[in-house]
């Protein structure tokens, strides 16, 4: 099994690579005024508009 490991705050998380669609460089994010607090905005990924979620906010993780 292969995994992608990443940190959110002080915690480490891992996802199996079979469920990871890709790892991208940071891109321009367009804010959406009426979006929930955990939605950073929208981005254009190879011609597809995707929602960008802030996992720290979504999972209610506080980092120092």
Secondary structure, DSSP 8 states (H G I E B T S, - for coil): --EEEEEETTEEEEEEGGG----------B--TTS-TTEEEEEEETTEEEEEE-HHHHTT----
